Amino acid sequence: MSGVLSFFGAPVVMLARTVRASTRDGVPWRESLAQLHELGGRSVWLVMSGMAFFGAVLVTIANSQARRFVGNVAVLGPAYFELLIRELGPAVSALLTASRAGAAHAAELSTMSVNEQVEALEMSAGDPYADLVAPRVFAGVLGVPLLCTLGTIAATLSAAAVAQFAFGVDGRAFMDPRYVDGWDLLAAFLKAAGCGLYIPLAAAVAGLKARGGAEAVGEATTDGVVAASLGCLLIDLTVSLAFQLLRL
Amino acid sequence: MALLTRLGRTALDALRGTGALGLVVGRTVLALPKLERRELGRALVQFGYGSLPLALATAALAGIIVVLQSGIYVQRFGARAFLGWAAGYGVLWEFGPLLLGLIMSARLGARNAAELALMQVGGQIEGLRGIGLDPFAILVAPRVVAMEVSMLALSGVTFAVAILFESVAALLALGLPVRVFFGTFSQLLGPLDLLGGVVKTGIFGLAIALLSTTVGLSARGGAHAVGQAAANAVVRSCAAIFVLDFALTSLLAGWMG
């Protein structure tokens, strides 16, 4: 029970402290840009290649479903494209980013706190929330939606290519935006931004509370990745459920 | 010139990684007959039983998400009765194995890599060799076997829970009676579909176990290296899962027609 409470509560407290600290001290812009570069540059190949494979899998599954009922994958294409834009693109890209960036952030921050670099920062009148957490949160909120966009594009292109060359269907039939409307894009953006906010916070919660030696670093990294991945699934579910209940 | 250097370094790294993976696979297989039973039991409790809450939470989330997703296009095509089939197919073939694999690469892969890296950095593995014990027989093989068994067992539980949550979500969100849901589910899906999902999860589990062991054993340095190993294990397992997912889906879909 207390585990569940701290799973939801700790990131909220971390966010509140980070916002308060950064309104007081200001966000270090140079560090934020460096973190954005770090997040984007390190995750972009993982996200894009993962999503390209995922797009190919998606069209293979659509093909075997379609052969059973409607006869042609081109009929299911537009519906699958909407599904990719609205649900799978942001959710799977965010999960990949969570494993890459969540693990890297948690490992960095826990190494710093085990080596007492965080205390050293406090001693020299720095604030760990404003100087360490805020740039990572900024990078996440800005970077994860961009990564999700790139991942969705990679998945779409590879799905179209597989449909064209492996199943002999016009690949552009898959990219038919017939069903995609503004609400789909809004749902996708909300998911990406929510995950972008949550991943650095979960990693920071796990990383900053690490105490001890190398063992604590390993534990903190594991906890950070697990919390970030599970949180991304939860955010995905919450946004989908809200849109479903509002019938948008 | 710089490009050539980078290309060469990447190729060397890839070769080194493949070689390390091959060594781990070979030595683990050789160590299988004399693996330590007590360590196997401990690892089964830690990796299997310890991951149960996380696997159940993932299953519940995956079930509801798949229903919400397939609900959109099932309603669009006016084929509400087929939701049981579409959602069951989605969980068994794709989202159950994929999401379980991604979450478990974080839970099992990162933890295994961190523990092995910790022992490697602390010189404990050298110590085992020093007193004439084979670290693969008493440390690595039990973990690999335990992770594989845990993933297979968790896949069954996960699919069952995910499908239960799907039927409830279909009733609450789309107003589809549970009887109709399970009607098309049992009519149109066979044991082969279940087998496909279990095979996929099993292979993901093997990839996670072997990759995280390789990453953990090749860690050198201090606290920094332990965190780095855990992070690398997750990233490599995720990349491997996506590649294997593609290969297995095309293979199984072609084979089952």
Interface residues (C-beta under 8 A of the other chain):
Chain A: L46 S49 G50 F53 F54 A56 V57 L58 T60 I61 N63 S64 Q65 R68 F69 L76 A79 Y80 E82 L83 R86 E87 L88 A91 L95 L96 S99 R100 A103 A104 A106 A107 E108 S110 T111 V114 N115 Y179 G213 A214 E215 V217 G218 E219 A220 T221 T222 V225 V226 A228 S229 L230 L233 L234 D236 L237 S240 L241 Q244 L245
Chain B: L54 A57 T58 L61 A62 I64 I65 L68 Q69 G71 I72 Y73 R76 F77 A79 F82 A86 Y89 G90 W93 E94 L99 L102 I103 S105 A106 R107 A110 R111 A113 A114 E115 A117 L118 V121 G122 A173 L188 G222 A223 H224 A225 V226 G227 Q228 A229 A230 A231 V234 V235 C238 A239 F242 V243 D245 F246 T249 S250 A253
